[in-house]
Amino acid sequence: MDPKSPAEELPALYRAALDRVAQVAASGRRDLANSVRADAVRIYSRAWDDRARRELEALLRRHAETAAEQPVTGRASRRRTARAA
C-alpha cells in the first residue's frame, strides 16, 4: 500500500491549521492567530510537495501548546473581580 501523497494530505493539514488558528484566536491571541494563518496560507499556496507537508506539520506542532492555553479573559472576569471585592 502506497503512502499518501502530499496532494492527498495537504487539504486536511491546511484545515487543521485553520482550526488551530481559531483555537489561538479564541485564547485571545489574535495577532498570533493572524500570523499562523498567514504562514498556513503561504505554505498551502505553494507547490503541494513533501516540503509543504513538513512545514504545515511543523506549524501545527509549534502552535499546539498555544492553542491549549486558557482563553484570555475579558469583561466577564473583571465583573467577577469587581463583585468579589
Buried (B, 14 or more C-beta within 10 A) or exposed (E): EEEEEBEEBBEEBBEBBBEBBEBBBBBBBEEBBEBBBEBBBEBBEEEBEEEBBEBBBEBBEEBEEBBEEEEEEEEEEEEEEEEEE
